[in-house]
């Protein structure tokens, strides 16, 4: 598929995030100090592991990307290598004949705020729904109706909904995609066992925190995959399956796109504008035709290896960057941070 313009979504997608995080203090004179829970951000040797470093930690305290010690660092080349392995391992992805897209009108970035519907037809002309009977797809879809999309309304999970989270993690951990990711992170000394890895995924993705006025109204999974509405605008919502199902029900109206990726098979990437049952999404980037485990793996890889930063990947020989943000207002475990969001920000 062809890019109508170079994809540079960081400015368009990320401006609102600046208002959600308080300004960090500096690592000036604090490099490798002992951990102090009272500090707003940290400069100790393990702060990158827990995603709570001050913003200038890497420039002041480290010569390496990833962890501060060379024996623990994850290099850009290693990230690109494992992302290619994950790409090749995604046997559950859609085949060419499984999806027919009608991307229609490509617009310029200056037009994304117009909120004009320039595409009279749906984005998805056809999807082979046999895909959705695959275990990871079915488990993923079961999660999508467990959330209230408006922030400020607390999420309260039933025993069944909690069991569905566990079922999803259990199914994706059976796949070659997640086994590749775990093997890589285990080799990088991030996790000592698969169970430790799975438990951490559950906390970072499904742990609740507050974006609005009520405690526990959001999570990384809800934001990235299901989508939310905050202050009258769509936030998150970066998943093609969710988009297709909502469009099929008449709840999503596809308006236009600003980027259509270079891949000639699935997964591909599309950056689009749409209306979700009365609320507008100015730029929503999403993989198209990928399995749930593929997206979950790449976003998790980037959050673990480059928390709160841009993460440079390689997929089928094409570069792609993902940006993650940490949620800085609450933590789990020993100071670990939740995923606030993750989305595609650039491609050649």
C-alpha positions in Angstrom: 0.0 0.0 0.0 1.1 3.6 -0.6 1.8 6.4 1.8 -0.1 9.6 0.7 2.2 11.7 3.0 5.1 10.8 5.3 3.6 9.7 8.6 4.6 12.1 11.4 1.9 11.7 14.0 3.7 12.6 17.2 2.6 16.2 17.1 -0.9 15.4 16.0 -1.5 12.5 18.4 0.5 13.6 21.4 -0.1 17.3 22.2 -2.8 16.6 24.8 -0.6 14.4 26.8 1.6 17.3 28.0 -1.2 18.5 30.2 -1.6 15.1 32.0 1.9 14.9 33.5 3.5 17.1 36.0 7.0 18.5 35.2 9.8 16.2 36.4 12.8 17.2 38.4 16.3 16.7 37.0 19.0 14.1 37.4 21.6 16.8 37.6 23.8 15.7 40.5 21.6 12.7 41.2 22.9 10.0 38.9 22.7 6.5 40.4 21.5 7.8 43.8 19.6 5.4 46.1 15.9 5.0 45.4 13.7 7.4 47.4 9.9 6.8 47.1 9.3 10.5 48.0 11.0 11.7 44.8 8.7 12.5 41.8 11.1 10.9 39.4 14.3 8.9 39.8 17.9 8.5 38.8 18.9 5.2 40.3 20.4 2.3 38.3 17.0 0.6 37.8 14.7 3.5 37.1 14.4 2.6 33.4 13.3 -0.9 34.4 10.5 0.6 36.4 9.8 3.4 33.9 10.2 6.2 36.5 13.4 8.0 35.5 13.6 11.7 35.2 13.4 12.9 31.6 17.1 13.9 31.5 18.3 10.6 33.0 19.6 9.2 29.7 21.4 12.3 28.6 23.0 12.9 32.0 23.5 9.4 33.4 23.7 6.9 30.6 25.6 6.3 27.5 23.3 3.5 26.4 19.7 3.2 25.3 17.5 1.1 27.5 19.0 0.1 30.9 21.8 2.2 32.3 24.4 -0.5 32.5 25.8 -1.9 29.2 25.1 -5.5 30.3 21.4 -4.6 30.6 21.0 -2.2 27.7 18.6 -3.0 24.8 20.0 -1.5 21.7 18.1 -0.1 18.8 19.4 -2.9 16.6 18.2 -5.6 19.1 14.7 -4.0 19.1 14.6 -4.0 15.3 15.7 -7.6 15.2 13.1 -8.9 17.7 10.4 -6.8 16.0 11.2 -8.6 12.7 11.0 -11.9 14.5 7.6 -11.0 16.0 6.5 -9.8 12.5 7.4 -13.2 11.0 5.9 -15.1 13.8 2.4 -13.6 13.4 0.8 -16.6 11.7 -2.7 -15.5 13.0 -2.6 -12.3 11.0 -5.2 -11.7 8.2 -4.3 -12.9 4.7 -4.8 -10.6 1.7 -8.1 -12.2 0.9 -9.4 -11.8 4.4 -9.8 -8.0 4.3 -10.9 -5.6 1.6 -10.3 -2.0 2.6 -11.7 1.1 1.0 -9.4 3.9 2.2 -10.9 6.5 -0.2 -9.9 10.1 0.5 -6.4 11.0 1.6 -6.1 14.4 3.2 -3.3 16.7 4.4 -2.4 17.1 8.1 -3.8 20.7 8.0 -7.2 19.3 7.2 -7.5 16.8 10.1 -9.2 19.3 12.4 -12.0 20.1 9.8 -14.2 17.2 11.1 -15.5 16.7 7.5 -16.6 13.3 6.3 -14.8 13.0 3.0 -15.5 9.3 2.6 -19.1 8.2 1.8 -18.4 4.5 2.2 -17.2 2.5 5.1 -13.5 1.8 5.6 -14.0 -2.0 5.7 -15.7 -3.4 2.6 -15.2 -7.0 3.7 -13.6 -8.8 6.7 -13.5 -12.6 6.9 -15.0 -13.0 10.3 -13.7 -16.6 10.6 -10.6 -14.8 11.9 -12.6 -13.9 15.0 -13.1 -17.5 15.9 -9.4 -18.0 16.5 -8.7 -18.2 20.2 -6.7 -15.0 20.6 -9.2 -13.0 18.6 -12.2 -14.4 20.5 -10.5 -13.7 23.8 -9.7 -10.2 22.7 -13.2 -9.4 21.5 -14.6 -10.6 24.8 -12.8 -7.8 26.6 -14.1 -4.9 24.4 -17.5 -4.6 26.1 -16.1 -4.5 29.6 -15.5 -0.8 29.7 -17.3 2.5 30.0 -15.8 4.8 27.3 -16.3 8.0 29.2 -13.5 8.9 31.6 -14.6 9.9 35.1 -16.7 6.9 35.5 -15.1 4.2 37.6 -14.6 0.7 36.1 -15.8 -2.2 38.2 -15.0 -5.6 36.9 -17.1 -8.6 37.6 -15.5 -12.0 38.3 -16.4 -13.0 34.7 -14.6 -9.9 33.3 -11.5 -10.5 35.4 -11.5 -14.1 34.2 -11.7 -12.8 30.6 -8.5 -10.8 31.2 -6.7 -13.9 32.4 -8.1 -15.9 29.4 -6.8 -13.4 27.0 -3.3 -13.4 28.5 -3.4 -17.2 28.7 -4.3 -17.5 25.0 -1.7 -15.0 23.7 1.0 -16.5 25.8 0.5 -19.7 23.8 1.4 -18.0 20.5 4.8 -17.9 18.8 4.6 -14.1 18.8 4.5 -13.8 22.6 7.0 -16.7 23.1 9.4 -14.7 20.9 8.9 -11.6 23.0 9.3 -13.4 26.3 12.4 -15.3 25.2 14.0 -12.0 24.1 13.1 -10.2 27.4 14.2 -13.2 29.5 17.6 -13.1 27.7 17.7 -9.4 28.4 17.3 -10.1 32.2 13.9 -8.3 32.3 12.0 -11.3 33.6 13.0 -14.5 35.4 10.0 -16.6 34.4 7.1 -16.6 32.0 4.7 -16.3 34.9 6.5 -13.2 36.2 6.2 -11.7 32.6 2.5 -12.6 32.4 1.8 -11.1 35.8 3.5 -7.9 34.9 1.6 -7.6 31.6 -1.6 -7.9 33.5 -0.7 -5.1 35.9 0.8 -2.7 33.3 -2.1 -3.2 30.8 -5.2 -4.0 32.9 -4.4 -2.2 36.2 -6.8 0.7 36.8 -5.9 4.3 37.4 -7.8 7.6 37.2 -7.8 9.9 34.1 -10.9 11.7 35.3 -12.5 12.5 38.6 -13.2 9.0 39.8 -10.6 6.5 41.0 -10.0 3.6 38.7 -11.7 4.8 35.5 -9.1 3.8 33.0 -6.3 1.4 32.0 -3.8 1.0 29.2 -5.8 -1.7 27.6 -9.0 0.3 27.6 -7.3 3.4 26.2 -5.2 1.8 23.5 -7.5 -1.0 22.3 -11.1 -0.1 23.2 -11.0 3.7 23.2 -12.2 6.4 25.5 -13.9 9.8 25.4 -12.4 12.6 27.4 -13.5 16.3 27.2 -15.6 15.6 24.2 -12.9 13.9 22.1 -12.0 10.4 21.3 -8.7 9.3 22.9 -6.8 6.1 22.2 -8.8 3.7 20.0 -5.9 2.3 18.0 -7.3 -1.2 17.1 -8.6 -2.3 13.7 -10.8 -5.1 15.1 -12.6 -2.6 17.5 -13.0 -0.2 14.6 -14.5 -2.8 12.3 -17.0 -4.1 14.9 -18.1 -0.6 15.7 -18.3 0.4 12.1 -20.4 -2.7 11.4 -22.8 -1.6 14.1 -23.1 1.9 12.7 -21.3 3.5 15.6 -18.1 4.5 13.7 -18.2 6.8 10.6 -14.9 6.8 8.7 -14.0 10.3 7.5 -10.6 10.2 5.8 -6.9 9.1 6.2 -3.6 10.8 6.1 -1.4 7.8 5.7 -1.6 4.3 4.1 1.4 2.2 4.8 4.0 0.7 2.4 3.2 -3.0 3.3 1.7 -5.0 0.4 0.3 -7.6 2.9 -1.1 -7.6 6.4 -0.4 -6.2 8.9 -0.4 -2.8 7.4 -0.8 0.7 9.0 -3.4 3.3 8.5 -3.7 6.8 10.1 -7.3 8.0 9.9 -10.0 10.4 11.0 -13.4 9.2 12.2 -16.4 9.9 14.3 -17.3 7.5 17.1 -20.9 7.8 17.9 -20.8 11.6 18.1 -17.2 12.1 19.1 -14.3 12.9 16.7 -10.9 11.3 16.4 -8.5 13.8 14.7 -5.7 11.2 14.0 -6.0 7.6 14.9 -3.1 5.3 13.9 -3.7 1.6 13.8 -2.3 -1.7 12.5 -4.7 -3.3 10.0 -5.0 -7.1 9.7 -2.7 -7.9 12.6 -3.5 -10.4 15.3 -4.2 -9.2 18.8 -1.0 -10.8 20.1 1.1 -8.9 17.5 -0.1 -5.5 18.5 0.0 -6.4 22.2 3.6 -7.7 21.8 5.0 -4.7 19.9 3.4 -2.1 22.3 4.6 -4.1 25.3 8.1 -4.4 23.8 8.3 -0.7 23.3 6.9 0.1 26.7 9.4 -2.2 28.5 12.4 -1.3 26.4 11.7 2.4 25.8 9.2 3.6 28.4 7.9 7.0 27.6 10.0 7.3 24.5 9.9 6.6 20.8 10.8 3.0 19.9 12.3 2.3 16.5 11.1 -1.0 15.0 11.5 -2.9 11.7 8.6 -4.8 10.1 9.1 -6.7 6.9 12.1 -4.5 6.1 10.2 -1.2 6.6 10.9 1.1 9.6 8.2 1.9 12.0 8.2 3.9 15.3 5.9 3.5 18.3 5.6 6.1 21.0 4.6 5.1 24.6 3.7 7.2 27.6 3.9 6.1 31.2 1.2 7.0 33.7 3.0 9.1 36.3 0.3 9.6 38.9 0.2 6.1 40.3 2.2 2.9 40.3 2.0 -0.8 41.0 4.4 -3.2 42.6 7.7 -1.6 43.6 7.1 1.7 41.8 6.4 0.3 38.3 4.3 2.5 36.0 1.2 1.7 34.1 0.9 2.1 30.3 -0.9 5.4 29.6 -0.9 5.0 25.9 1.0 3.5 22.9 0.5 4.4 19.3 2.3 4.5 16.0 4.0 7.8 15.4 6.2 7.5 12.3 7.1 5.5 9.3 9.4 6.0 6.3 
